[in-house]
Amino acid sequence: MQTVNYENETSYGNLELLAQQVVEGFITGLHKSPFHGFSVEFAEHRQYNNGDNVKNIDWKLYAKTDKLYSKRFEEETNLRCQFVIDVSSSMYFPEPKNNKLTFAIQATASLMYLLKKQRDAFGLSLFAEEILLNSPAKSTTVHQKYLFTQLEDLLQK
């Protein structure tokens, strides 16, 4: 696992690269749902009961065992996340470069990168006295790059 050294750095460079380094090595599985239904993720076989949906019968297993089994799948859920960052002057404490705002931006970028890998939607809202940016939650690469650009612009201020 790669580690990122935050100390004694005056420039953080590409925020997307930093986010990738922070997230690299973590397990990025999809969100599991307590609900069962049809999905890509196969969960288990269970014995067929009268009234079960016929389309879920595993006919290949029936040919081998002469018993009816239903396929059961894990249903995946989609996460929609909205990041809200305070960009007021109080966020520039205690130092010009290593402050609360820098930490919030780096944490948000890392979480956005993780959510993008999981194909979840994310948006960003920036506010001080009023709302400065309010983007909808999307999971596209173009949207991610746009939000990284907005966050990098904040680091430059």
DSSP file (Angstrom, degrees, kcal/mol; ACC not computed):
  #  RESIDUE AA STRUCTURE BP1 BP2  ACC     N-H-->O    O-->H-N    N-H-->O    O-->H-N    TCO  KAPPA ALPHA  PHI   PSI    X-CA   Y-CA   Z-CA
    1    1 A M              0   0    0      0, 0.0     2,-0.3     0, 0.0    24,-0.1   0.000 360.0 360.0 360.0 134.0    0.0    0.0    0.0
    2    2 A Q        -     0   0    0     22,-0.2     2,-0.3    19,-0.2     0, 0.0  -0.597 360.0-148.4 -83.1 141.7    1.3    3.4   -0.9
    3    3 A T        -     0   0    0     -2,-0.3     2,-0.5     2,-0.0    19,-0.1  -0.836   4.7-141.0-109.1 151.3    1.5    6.1    1.7
    4    4 A V        -     0   0    0     -2,-0.3     2,-0.7    18,-0.1    14,-0.0  -0.943   9.2-144.0-113.1 127.2    1.1    9.8    1.0
    5    5 A N        +     0   0    0     -2,-0.5    -2,-0.0     1,-0.2     0, 0.0  -0.817  21.4 173.9 -92.9 114.5    3.3   12.3    2.9
    6    6 A Y    >   +     0   0    0     -2,-0.7     3,-0.8     2,-0.0    -1,-0.2   0.622  47.3 101.0 -92.5 -15.5    1.3   15.4    3.7
    7    7 A E  T 3  S+     0   0    0      1,-0.2     3,-0.1     3,-0.0    -2,-0.0  -0.431  88.1   3.8 -78.6 145.8    4.0   17.1    5.8
    8    8 A N  T 3  S+     0   0    0      1,-0.2     2,-0.5    -2,-0.1    -1,-0.2   0.721  89.9 135.3  58.8  28.6    6.2   19.9    4.5
    9    9 A E    <   -     0   0    0     -3,-0.8    -1,-0.2     1,-0.1     3,-0.1  -0.919  31.9-178.8-106.9 130.2    4.6   20.1    1.1
   10   10 A T  S    S+     0   0    0     -2,-0.5     2,-0.4     1,-0.2    -1,-0.1   0.729  75.5  40.6 -95.9 -25.8    3.8   23.5   -0.3
   11   11 A S        -     0   0    0      1,-0.1    -1,-0.2     0, 0.0    86,-0.0  -0.986  58.5-165.6-125.4 132.6    2.2   22.3   -3.5
   12   12 A Y        -     0   0    0     -2,-0.4     6,-0.2     1,-0.3    -1,-0.1   0.474  29.0-160.7 -94.9  -3.0   -0.2   19.3   -3.7
   13   13 A G        +     0   0    0      4,-0.1     2,-0.5   139,-0.0    -1,-0.3  -0.271  59.2  13.5  64.2-142.9    0.0   19.0   -7.5
   14   14 A N     >  -     0   0    0      1,-0.2     4,-1.9     2,-0.1     5,-0.1  -0.560  63.5-156.4 -74.1 118.2   -2.7   17.2   -9.2
   15   15 A L  H  > S+     0   0    0     -2,-0.5     4,-2.5     1,-0.2     5,-0.2   0.834  92.6  56.6 -65.6 -33.8   -5.6   16.6   -6.8
   16   16 A E  H  > S+     0   0    0      2,-0.2     4,-2.2     1,-0.2    -1,-0.2   0.905 107.2  48.5 -65.5 -40.5   -6.8   13.6   -8.8
   17   17 A L  H  > S+     0   0    0      2,-0.2     4,-2.2     1,-0.2    -2,-0.2   0.901 111.2  50.4 -65.3 -40.9   -3.5   11.9   -8.5
   18   18 A L  H  X S+     0   0    0     -4,-1.9     4,-2.0     2,-0.2    -2,-0.2   0.927 110.8  49.1 -61.6 -45.1   -3.4   12.6   -4.7
   19   19 A A  H  X S+     0   0    0     -4,-2.5     4,-2.2     1,-0.2    -2,-0.2   0.896 110.1  51.7 -61.7 -40.4   -7.0   11.1   -4.4
   20   20 A Q  H  X S+     0   0    0     -4,-2.2     4,-2.3     1,-0.2    -1,-0.2   0.897 109.3  49.9 -64.2 -40.6   -5.9    8.0   -6.3
   21   21 A Q  H  < S+     0   0    0     -4,-2.2    -1,-0.2     1,-0.2    -2,-0.2   0.872 111.2  49.1 -66.5 -36.5   -2.9    7.5   -4.1
   22   22 A V  H  < S+     0   0    0     -4,-2.0    -2,-0.2     1,-0.2    -1,-0.2   0.909 117.9  39.2 -68.0 -41.6   -5.0    7.8   -0.9
   23   23 A V  H >< S+     0   0    0     -4,-2.2     3,-2.2    -5,-0.2    -2,-0.2   0.778  88.4 112.2 -80.9 -28.1   -7.7    5.4   -2.2
   24   24 A E  T 3< S+     0   0    0     -4,-2.3   -22,-0.2     1,-0.3     3,-0.1  -0.172  80.6  22.0 -53.0 132.9   -5.3    2.9   -3.8
   25   25 A G  T 3  S+     0   0    0      1,-0.4    -1,-0.3   -24,-0.1     2,-0.2   0.201  93.0 119.8  96.6 -15.4   -5.2   -0.5   -2.0
   26   26 A F  S <  S-     0   0    0     -3,-2.2     2,-0.5     1,-0.1    -1,-0.4  -0.520  74.0-105.7 -80.8 151.8   -8.6   -0.1   -0.3
   27   27 A I        -     0   0    0     -2,-0.2     2,-0.2    -3,-0.1    -1,-0.1  -0.658  33.6-170.3 -76.4 125.9  -11.3   -2.6   -1.0
   28   28 A T        +     0   0    0     -2,-0.5    -1,-0.1    89,-0.1     2,-0.1  -0.456  20.0 160.2-119.0  59.0  -13.8   -1.0   -3.3
   29   29 A G        -     0   0    0     -2,-0.2     2,-0.1     1,-0.1     3,-0.1  -0.370  45.1 -98.4 -75.2 158.2  -16.7   -3.4   -3.4
   30   30 A L        -     0   0    0      1,-0.1     2,-0.3    -2,-0.1    -1,-0.1  -0.372  48.4 -88.1 -72.6 157.1  -20.2   -2.4   -4.4
   31   31 A H        -     0   0    0     46,-0.4    46,-1.2    87,-0.2     2,-0.3  -0.499  43.2-138.4 -68.5 125.9  -22.7   -1.6   -1.7
   32   32 A K  E     -A   76   0A   0     -2,-0.3    44,-0.1    44,-0.2    -1,-0.1  -0.627  13.9-147.7 -86.0 145.9  -24.6   -4.7   -0.7
   33   33 A S  E     -     0   0A   0     42,-0.8    42,-0.3    -2,-0.3    43,-0.0  -0.855  18.0-136.5-113.0 147.2  -28.3   -4.5   -0.1
   34   34 A P  E    S+     0   0A   0      0, 0.0     2,-0.3     0, 0.0    -1,-0.1   0.629  85.2  89.2 -74.0 -10.6  -30.4   -6.5    2.3
   35   35 A F  E     -     0   0A   0     40,-0.2    40,-1.5    39,-0.0     2,-0.4  -0.617  69.6-145.8 -88.0 145.7  -32.9   -7.0   -0.5
   36   36 A H  E     +A   74   0A   0     -2,-0.3     2,-0.2    38,-0.2    38,-0.2  -0.907  40.0 116.0-113.3 140.5  -32.6   -9.9   -2.8
   37   37 A G  E     -A   73   0A   0     36,-1.5    36,-0.7    -2,-0.4     2,-0.4  -0.840  66.6 -37.6-169.5-156.5  -33.6   -9.8   -6.5
   38   38 A F  S    S+     0   0    0     -2,-0.2     2,-0.3    34,-0.1     4,-0.1  -0.757  71.5 129.9 -91.5 133.6  -32.1  -10.1   -9.9
   39   39 A S        -     0   0    0     -2,-0.4    36,-0.1    36,-0.1    -3,-0.0  -0.898  69.4 -91.8-161.2-175.9  -28.7   -8.7  -10.4
   40   40 A V  S    S+     0   0    0     -2,-0.3     2,-0.8    34,-0.1    35,-0.1   0.797 101.6  83.2 -79.6 -30.7  -25.2   -9.5  -11.7
   41   41 A E  E    S-B   74   0A   0     33,-0.5    33,-2.5    -3,-0.0     2,-0.3  -0.664  72.8-149.0 -83.3 108.5  -24.0  -10.7   -8.3
   42   42 A F  E     +B   73   0A   0     -2,-0.8    31,-0.2    31,-0.2     3,-0.1  -0.593  18.4 178.0 -74.5 134.7  -25.1  -14.4   -7.8
   43   43 A A  E     -     0   0A   0     29,-2.8     2,-0.3     1,-0.3    30,-0.2   0.852  47.2 -49.7-104.0 -56.6  -25.7  -15.1   -4.1
   44   44 A E  E     -B   72   0A   0     28,-1.7    28,-2.7     2,-0.0     2,-0.4  -0.985  43.4-100.3-169.4 170.3  -26.8  -18.7   -3.7
   45   45 A H  E     -B   71   0A   0     -2,-0.3     2,-0.3    26,-0.2    26,-0.2  -0.828  34.5-177.1-100.7 148.4  -29.1  -21.5   -4.7
   46   46 A R  E     -B   70   0A   0     24,-2.0    24,-3.3    -2,-0.4     3,-0.1  -0.985  37.4 -86.8-141.9 155.5  -32.1  -22.4   -2.6
   47   47 A Q  E     -B   69   0A   0     -2,-0.3    22,-0.3    22,-0.2     2,-0.2  -0.325  48.7-110.4 -64.2 138.2  -34.7  -25.1   -3.0
   48   48 A Y        -     0   0    0     20,-2.3     2,-0.3     4,-0.0    20,-0.1  -0.478  34.0-164.3 -70.7 134.7  -37.6  -24.2   -5.2
   49   49 A N    >   -     0   0    0     -2,-0.2     3,-2.4    -3,-0.1    -3,-0.0  -0.912  33.8 -91.3-117.2 148.2  -41.0  -23.7   -3.5
   50   50 A N  T 3  S+     0   0    0     -2,-0.3     3,-0.1     1,-0.3    -1,-0.0  -0.344 115.6  31.8 -56.3 133.2  -44.4  -23.6   -5.1
   51   51 A G  T 3  S+     0   0    0      1,-0.4    -1,-0.3    -2,-0.0     3,-0.1   0.167  87.5 127.6 101.2 -17.0  -45.2  -20.0   -6.0
   52   52 A D  S <  S-     0   0    0     -3,-2.4    -1,-0.4     1,-0.1     2,-0.2  -0.351  75.9 -86.9 -67.5 155.3  -41.6  -19.0   -6.6
   53   53 A N    >   -     0   0    0      1,-0.2     3,-1.2    -3,-0.1    -1,-0.1  -0.468  31.7-146.1 -66.7 128.1  -40.9  -17.3  -10.0
   54   54 A V  G >  S+     0   0    0      1,-0.2     3,-1.7    -2,-0.2    -1,-0.2   0.781  92.8  68.5 -67.6 -28.5  -40.2  -19.9  -12.6
   55   55 A K  G 3  S+     0   0    0      1,-0.3    -1,-0.2     3,-0.0    -2,-0.1   0.686  93.6  59.2 -68.3 -15.5  -37.7  -17.7  -14.4
   56   56 A N  G <  S+     0   0    0     -3,-1.2    15,-3.3     2,-0.1    -1,-0.3   0.416  77.1 118.2 -92.2   1.9  -35.2  -18.0  -11.5
   57   57 A I  B <   -C   70   0A   0     -3,-1.7     2,-1.1    13,-0.2    13,-0.2  -0.493  66.2-133.1 -69.5 134.4  -35.0  -21.8  -11.7
   58   58 A D     >  -     0   0    0     11,-2.8     4,-1.7    -2,-0.2    11,-0.3  -0.772  24.8-176.8 -89.1  97.9  -31.5  -23.1  -12.5
   59   59 A W  H  > S+     0   0    0     -2,-1.1     4,-2.0     1,-0.2    -1,-0.2   0.789  78.8  57.1 -70.9 -28.6  -32.3  -25.6  -15.2
   60   60 A K  H  > S+     0   0    0      2,-0.2     4,-1.2     1,-0.2    -1,-0.2   0.904 108.5  46.7 -68.0 -40.2  -28.7  -26.8  -15.6
   61   61 A L  H  > S+     0   0    0      1,-0.2     4,-2.4     2,-0.2     6,-0.4   0.866 109.8  54.7 -67.8 -35.9  -28.6  -27.7  -11.9
   62   62 A Y  H  X S+     0   0    0     -4,-1.7     4,-2.6     1,-0.2    -2,-0.2   0.895 104.8  53.9 -61.9 -40.5  -32.0  -29.5  -12.4
   63   63 A A  H  < S+     0   0    0     -4,-2.0    -1,-0.2     1,-0.2    -2,-0.2   0.825 114.8  41.0 -64.7 -30.6  -30.5  -31.5  -15.2
   64   64 A K  H  < S+     0   0    0     -4,-1.2    -2,-0.2     3,-0.1    -1,-0.2   0.832 130.6  22.5 -84.9 -34.0  -27.7  -32.7  -12.9
   65   65 A T  H  < S-     0   0    0     -4,-2.4    -3,-0.2     2,-0.2    -2,-0.2   0.593  87.3-130.2-113.3 -13.6  -29.6  -33.3   -9.7
   66   66 A D  S  < S+     0   0    0     -4,-2.6     2,-0.4    -5,-0.3    -4,-0.2   0.721  76.2 108.6  62.5  22.9  -33.3  -33.9  -10.7
   67   67 A K  S    S-     0   0    0     -6,-0.4     2,-0.5    -5,-0.1    -2,-0.2  -0.972  72.8-118.2-127.5 145.5  -34.3  -31.3   -8.1
   68   68 A L        +     0   0    0     -2,-0.4   -20,-2.3   -20,-0.1     2,-0.4  -0.703  34.6 176.0 -86.5 127.5  -35.6  -27.8   -8.6
   69   69 A Y  E     - B   0  47A   0     -2,-0.5   -11,-2.8   -11,-0.3     2,-0.4  -0.982  20.3-140.5-128.1 142.1  -33.4  -24.9   -7.2
   70   70 A S  E     -CB  57  46A   0    -24,-3.3   -24,-2.0    -2,-0.4     2,-0.4  -0.799  18.5-126.1 -98.2 143.5  -33.9  -21.2   -7.6
   71   71 A K  E     - B   0  45A   0    -15,-3.3     2,-0.4    -2,-0.4   -26,-0.2  -0.714  23.0-158.1 -84.6 138.3  -31.1  -18.8   -8.2
   72   72 A R  E     - B   0  44A   0    -28,-2.7   -29,-2.8    -2,-0.4   -28,-1.7  -0.971   7.7-163.9-120.0 135.3  -30.9  -16.0   -5.7
   73   73 A F  E     -AB  37  42A   0    -36,-0.7   -36,-1.5    -2,-0.4     2,-0.5  -0.855  22.0-117.9-119.9 151.2  -29.0  -12.8   -6.5
   74   74 A E  E     -AB  36  41A   0    -33,-2.5   -33,-0.5    -2,-0.3     2,-0.5  -0.748  29.7-137.1 -82.9 129.9  -27.7   -9.9   -4.4
   75   75 A E  E     -     0   0A   0    -40,-1.5   -42,-0.8    -2,-0.5     2,-0.3  -0.770  16.9-139.4 -88.8 130.9  -29.4   -6.6   -5.3
   76   76 A E  E     -A   32   0A   0     -2,-0.5     2,-0.3   -44,-0.1   -44,-0.2  -0.640  11.0-146.8 -90.9 147.3  -27.0   -3.7   -5.6
   77   77 A T        -     0   0    0    -46,-1.2     2,-0.5    -2,-0.3   -46,-0.4  -0.793   9.3-130.9-109.5 156.2  -27.9   -0.3   -4.3
   78   78 A N        -     0   0    0     -2,-0.3     2,-0.4   -48,-0.1    42,-0.1  -0.901  15.5-148.2-108.0 135.0  -26.8    3.0   -5.7
   79   79 A L        -     0   0    0     -2,-0.5    42,-1.7    36,-0.1     2,-0.5  -0.849   7.0-165.6-101.9 134.8  -25.4    5.7   -3.5
   80   80 A R  E     -d  121   0B   0     -2,-0.4     2,-0.4    40,-0.2    42,-0.2  -0.985  14.5-173.6-119.0 119.4  -25.9    9.4   -4.2
   81   81 A C  E     -d  122   0B   0     40,-2.3    42,-2.2    -2,-0.5     2,-0.5  -0.937  14.0-164.2-121.2 133.3  -23.6   11.6   -2.2
   82   82 A Q  E     -d  123   0B   0     -2,-0.4     2,-0.4    40,-0.2    42,-0.2  -0.969  11.9-152.7-116.4 117.2  -23.5   15.4   -2.0
   83   83 A F  E     -d  124   0B   0     40,-2.6    42,-3.0    -2,-0.5     2,-0.5  -0.765   8.8-165.6 -89.9 131.5  -20.3   16.9   -0.5
   84   84 A V  E     -d  125   0B   0     -2,-0.4     2,-0.5    40,-0.2    42,-0.2  -0.976   6.7-174.3-121.5 120.4  -20.8   20.3    1.2
   85   85 A I  E     -d  126   0B   0     40,-2.8    42,-2.1    -2,-0.5     2,-0.6  -0.960  21.5-138.9-121.5 130.6  -17.7   22.4    2.0
   86   86 A D  E     +d  127   0B   0     -2,-0.5    42,-0.2    40,-0.2    18,-0.1  -0.762  20.3 179.8 -81.0 121.2  -17.6   25.6    3.9
   87   87 A V        +     0   0    0     40,-3.2    41,-0.2    -2,-0.6    -1,-0.1   0.081  34.7 129.1-111.6  22.5  -15.1   27.9    2.1
   88   88 A S  S >  S-     0   0    0     39,-0.4     3,-1.8    40,-0.1     4,-0.2  -0.180  78.1 -94.8 -71.5 171.5  -15.4   30.9    4.4
   89   89 A S  G >  S+     0   0    0      1,-0.3     3,-1.5     2,-0.2    -1,-0.1   0.735 118.9  70.0 -63.1 -24.0  -12.4   32.6    5.9
   90   90 A S  G >  S+     0   0    0      1,-0.3     3,-0.9     2,-0.1    -1,-0.3   0.725  88.0  66.1 -66.7 -19.3  -12.6   30.5    9.1
   91   91 A M  G <  S+     0   0    0     -3,-1.8    10,-2.4     1,-0.2     9,-0.3   0.567  84.9  72.5 -78.3  -8.5  -11.5   27.4    7.1
   92   92 A Y  G <  S+     0   0    0     -3,-1.5    -1,-0.2    -4,-0.2    -2,-0.1   0.215  80.2 146.4 -90.6  15.4   -8.1   28.9    6.4
   93   93 A F    <   +     0   0    0     -3,-0.9     7,-1.7     1,-0.2     8,-0.2  -0.748  51.8   9.7 -92.7 142.9   -7.0   28.3   10.1
   94   94 A P  B    S+G   99   0C   0      0, 0.0    -1,-0.2     0, 0.0     5,-0.2  -0.994 125.2   6.5 -97.1 -20.6   -4.3   27.6   11.4
   95   95 A E        -     0   0    0      3,-0.7     5,-0.1     1,-0.1     0, 0.0  -0.827  68.7-113.4-124.5 161.8   -1.8   28.1    8.5
   96   96 A P  S    S+     0   0    0      0, 0.0     3,-0.2     0, 0.0    -1,-0.1   0.879 113.2  19.9 -61.2 -38.4   -2.1   29.3    4.9
   97   97 A K  S    S+     0   0    0      1,-0.2     2,-1.2     4,-0.0     5,-0.1   0.863 123.2  50.4-101.5 -44.5   -1.4   25.9    3.3
   98   98 A N  S    S+     0   0    0      4,-0.1    -3,-0.7    -6,-0.1     2,-0.2  -0.701  85.3 124.5 -98.4  84.4   -2.1   23.3    5.9
   99   99 A N  B  > S-G   94   0C   0     -2,-1.2     4,-2.0    -3,-0.2     5,-0.2  -0.680  76.9 -86.5-132.3-176.8   -5.5   24.3    7.1
  100  100 A K  H  > S+     0   0    0     -7,-1.7     4,-2.5    -9,-0.3    -8,-0.2   0.867 123.4  53.6 -63.5 -37.7   -9.0   22.9    7.5
  101  101 A L  H  > S+     0   0    0    -10,-2.4     4,-2.6     2,-0.2    -1,-0.2   0.911 107.3  50.4 -66.3 -42.1  -10.0   23.8    3.9
  102  102 A T  H  > S+     0   0    0    -11,-0.3     4,-2.4     2,-0.2     5,-0.2   0.922 112.5  47.3 -60.9 -44.2   -7.0   21.9    2.5
  103  103 A F  H  X S+     0   0    0     -4,-2.0     4,-2.7     2,-0.2     5,-0.2   0.927 111.9  50.1 -63.1 -44.2   -7.9   18.9    4.5
  104  104 A A  H  X S+     0   0    0     -4,-2.5     4,-2.4     1,-0.2    -2,-0.2   0.895 112.0  48.1 -61.7 -40.5  -11.6   19.1    3.5
  105  105 A I  H  X S+     0   0    0     -4,-2.6     4,-2.6     2,-0.2    -1,-0.2   0.926 113.4  46.3 -66.8 -44.9  -10.7   19.4   -0.2
  106  106 A Q  H  X S+     0   0    0     -4,-2.4     4,-2.1     2,-0.2    -2,-0.2   0.902 114.4  47.7 -65.8 -40.6   -8.3   16.4    0.0
  107  107 A A  H  X S+     0   0    0     -4,-2.7     4,-2.3    -5,-0.2    -1,-0.2   0.917 113.3  48.2 -65.5 -42.8  -10.8   14.3    1.9
  108  108 A T  H  X S+     0   0    0     -4,-2.4     4,-2.6    -5,-0.2    -2,-0.2   0.917 111.2  50.1 -64.0 -44.0  -13.6   15.2   -0.6
  109  109 A A  H  X S+     0   0    0     -4,-2.6     4,-2.2     2,-0.2    -1,-0.2   0.903 111.2  49.4 -62.0 -41.3  -11.4   14.4   -3.6
  110  110 A S  H  X S+     0   0    0     -4,-2.1     4,-2.2     2,-0.2    -1,-0.2   0.916 112.5  46.6 -64.7 -43.0  -10.4   11.1   -2.1
  111  111 A L  H  X S+     0   0    0     -4,-2.3     4,-2.8     2,-0.2    -2,-0.2   0.880 110.7  53.0 -67.5 -37.1  -14.0   10.2   -1.4
  112  112 A M  H  X S+     0   0    0     -4,-2.6     4,-2.4     2,-0.2    -2,-0.2   0.914 109.3  49.4 -62.1 -42.0  -15.1   11.3   -4.9
  113  113 A Y  H  X S+     0   0    0     -4,-2.2     4,-2.0     2,-0.2    -2,-0.2   0.921 112.3  47.6 -62.6 -43.9  -12.4    9.1   -6.4
  114  114 A L  H  X S+     0   0    0     -4,-2.2     4,-1.4     1,-0.2    -2,-0.2   0.923 112.4  48.8 -62.7 -45.6  -13.6    6.1   -4.3
  115  115 A L  H  <>S+     0   0    0     -4,-2.8     5,-2.9     1,-0.2     4,-0.2   0.878 109.1  53.3 -63.4 -38.0  -17.3    6.8   -5.2
  116  116 A K  H ><5S+     0   0    0     -4,-2.4     3,-1.3     1,-0.2    -1,-0.2   0.899 106.6  52.4 -64.4 -40.1  -16.4    7.0   -8.9
  117  117 A K  H 3<5S+     0   0    0     -4,-2.0    -1,-0.2     1,-0.3    -2,-0.2   0.830 111.0  47.9 -63.5 -30.9  -14.6    3.6   -8.7
  118  118 A Q  T 3<5S-     0   0    0     -4,-1.4    -1,-0.3    -5,-0.1    -2,-0.2   0.392 115.4-118.3 -89.2   2.5  -17.8    2.2   -7.2
  119  119 A R  T < 5 +     0   0    0     -3,-1.3     2,-0.3     1,-0.2    -3,-0.2   0.819  65.6 144.5  62.8  33.9  -19.9    3.8   -9.9
  120  120 A D      < -     0   0    0     -5,-2.9    -1,-0.2    -6,-0.1     2,-0.2  -0.719  50.7-112.0-100.0 154.7  -21.8    5.9   -7.4
  121  121 A A  E     +d   80   0B   0    -42,-1.7   -40,-2.3    -2,-0.3     2,-0.3  -0.584  35.4 178.9 -87.5 146.7  -23.0    9.4   -8.0
  122  122 A F  E     -dE  81 138B   0     16,-2.4    16,-2.0    -2,-0.2     2,-0.3  -0.995   7.4-174.2-146.8 148.9  -21.5   12.5   -6.2
  123  123 A G  E     -d   82   0B   0    -42,-2.2   -40,-2.6    -2,-0.3     2,-0.4  -0.825  15.0-134.4-134.4 174.5  -22.0   16.2   -6.3
  124  124 A L  E     -d   83   0B   0     11,-0.3    11,-2.9    -2,-0.3     2,-0.4  -0.998  12.5-173.8-139.5 134.9  -20.4   19.2   -4.7
  125  125 A S  E     -dF  84 134B   0    -42,-3.0   -40,-2.8    -2,-0.4     2,-0.4  -0.998   6.4-169.4-126.7 130.4  -21.7   22.3   -2.9
  126  126 A L  E     +dF  85 133B   0      7,-2.3     6,-2.9    -2,-0.4     7,-1.6  -0.959  14.0 169.9-117.1 135.9  -19.5   25.2   -1.9
  127  127 A F  E     +dF  86 131B   0    -42,-2.1   -40,-3.2    -2,-0.4   -39,-0.4  -0.992  22.1 155.0-145.6 153.2  -20.7   27.9    0.4
  128  128 A A  S    S-     0   0    0      2,-2.0   -40,-0.1    -2,-0.3     3,-0.1   0.130  93.5 -19.5-131.6 -99.7  -19.5   30.9    2.4
  129  129 A E  S    S+     0   0    0      1,-0.1     2,-0.3    -2,-0.0    -2,-0.0   0.744 143.2   9.7 -81.0 -26.5  -22.1   33.6    3.0
  130  130 A E  S    S-     0   0    0     -4,-0.0    -2,-2.0     0, 0.0     2,-0.5  -0.884 101.6 -73.9-142.5 171.5  -24.0   32.2    0.1
  131  131 A I  E     +F  127   0B   0     -2,-0.3    -4,-0.3    -4,-0.2     3,-0.1  -0.600  42.4 178.0 -74.6 122.1  -23.9   29.2   -2.2
  132  132 A L  E     +     0   0B   0     -6,-2.9     2,-0.3    -2,-0.5    -5,-0.2   0.761  69.2  10.0 -95.6 -31.2  -21.0   29.5   -4.5
  133  133 A L  E     +F  126   0B   0     -7,-1.6    -7,-2.3     2,-0.0    -1,-0.4  -0.981  56.1 175.4-150.0 136.2  -21.3   26.2   -6.4
  134  134 A N  E     +F  125   0B   0     -2,-0.3    -9,-0.2    -9,-0.2   -50,-0.0  -0.801  12.5 179.6-143.7  99.5  -24.0   23.6   -6.3
  135  135 A S        -     0   0    0    -11,-2.9   -11,-0.3    -2,-0.3    -2,-0.0  -0.764  28.2-115.8-101.9 146.8  -23.5   20.7   -8.7
  136  136 A P        -     0   0    0      0, 0.0     2,-0.6     0, 0.0   -12,-0.2  -0.308  39.6 -92.4 -72.5 163.7  -26.0   17.7   -9.1
  137  137 A A        +     0   0    0    -14,-0.2     2,-0.3   -16,-0.1   -14,-0.3  -0.691  59.5 155.3 -81.3 119.9  -24.9   14.2   -8.2
  138  138 A K  B     -E  122   0B   0    -16,-2.0   -16,-2.4    -2,-0.6   -18,-0.1  -0.911  39.6-147.3-138.0 164.3  -23.5   12.4  -11.2
  139  139 A S        +     0   0    0     -2,-0.3     2,-0.2   -18,-0.2   -20,-0.1   0.058  55.4 121.9-123.1  26.0  -21.1    9.5  -11.8
  140  140 A T     >  -     0   0    0      1,-0.1     4,-1.9   -21,-0.0     5,-0.1  -0.520  66.9-126.3 -89.3 157.6  -19.5   10.5  -15.1
  141  141 A T  H  > S+     0   0    0      2,-0.2     4,-2.5     1,-0.2     5,-0.2   0.873 111.6  54.8 -67.3 -38.4  -15.7   11.0  -15.6
  142  142 A V  H  > S+     0   0    0      1,-0.2     4,-2.2     2,-0.2    -1,-0.2   0.911 108.8  48.2 -61.8 -42.3  -16.4   14.5  -17.1
  143  143 A H  H  > S+     0   0    0      2,-0.2     4,-2.4     1,-0.2    -1,-0.2   0.909 110.8  51.2 -64.3 -42.4  -18.3   15.5  -13.9
  144  144 A Q  H  X S+     0   0    0     -4,-1.9     4,-2.5     1,-0.2    -2,-0.2   0.925 111.0  47.3 -61.0 -45.7  -15.5   14.1  -11.7
  145  145 A K  H  X S+     0   0    0     -4,-2.5     4,-2.2     1,-0.2    -1,-0.2   0.882 110.5  52.9 -65.4 -37.7  -12.8   16.1  -13.6
  146  146 A Y  H  X S+     0   0    0     -4,-2.2     4,-2.1     2,-0.2    -1,-0.2   0.929 111.5  45.5 -61.4 -45.6  -15.0   19.2  -13.4
  147  147 A L  H  X S+     0   0    0     -4,-2.4     4,-2.4     2,-0.2    -2,-0.2   0.876 110.7  53.2 -68.6 -37.0  -15.3   18.9   -9.6
  148  148 A F  H  X S+     0   0    0     -4,-2.5     4,-2.7     2,-0.2    -1,-0.2   0.901 108.7  51.0 -62.1 -39.2  -11.6   18.2   -9.3
  149  149 A T  H  X S+     0   0    0     -4,-2.2     4,-2.2     2,-0.2    -2,-0.2   0.916 109.4  49.8 -63.4 -42.8  -10.9   21.3  -11.2
  150  150 A Q  H  X S+     0   0    0     -4,-2.1     4,-1.4     1,-0.2    -2,-0.2   0.903 113.0  46.8 -62.2 -40.9  -13.2   23.3   -8.9
  151  151 A L  H  X S+     0   0    0     -4,-2.4     4,-1.6     2,-0.2    -2,-0.2   0.886 110.5  51.9 -70.1 -38.3  -11.4   21.9   -5.8
  152  152 A E  H  X S+     0   0    0     -4,-2.7     4,-1.4     1,-0.2    -1,-0.2   0.873 105.8  55.6 -65.2 -35.8   -8.0   22.6   -7.3
  153  153 A D  H  X S+     0   0    0     -4,-2.2     4,-0.7     1,-0.2    -1,-0.2   0.878 105.5  52.7 -62.1 -36.8   -9.0   26.2   -7.9
  154  154 A L  H >< S+     0   0    0     -4,-1.4     3,-0.6     1,-0.2    -1,-0.2   0.873 105.6  53.9 -65.8 -36.5   -9.9   26.4   -4.2
  155  155 A L  H 3< S+     0   0    0     -4,-1.6    -1,-0.2     1,-0.2    -2,-0.2   0.816 104.3  56.3 -66.4 -29.6   -6.4   25.2   -3.3
  156  156 A Q  H 3<        0   0    0     -4,-1.4    -1,-0.2     1,-0.2    -2,-0.2   0.696 360.0 360.0 -76.3 -19.2   -4.8   27.9   -5.4
  157  157 A K    <<        0   0    0     -4,-0.7    -1,-0.2    -3,-0.6    -2,-0.1   0.470 360.0 360.0 -74.1 360.0   -6.6   30.7   -3.6
